[in-house]
Amino acid sequence: MSQYANMNKSDLDEGQIRELEEFEVSQGPLSVLQQSVRNNTQVLISLRNNKKLLGRVKAFDRHANMVSLVS
């Protein structure tokens, strides 16, 4: 686990925040999206309006905003 995971983000400098975000993307729930981008595999995304979208994720950010190609 990252040494900064339990610290308040306001107490961290820019480099420490970047390291924490890299850890969260590589080890946390966003790692599923990262693997999908790397392997070009399909993911099933549940939208807020109870619809589902099947596609390949091309990019995403830490807020789970995504760019995907529907297939």
Order of alpha helices (4+ residues) and beta strands (2+ residues): alpha-alpha-beta-beta-beta
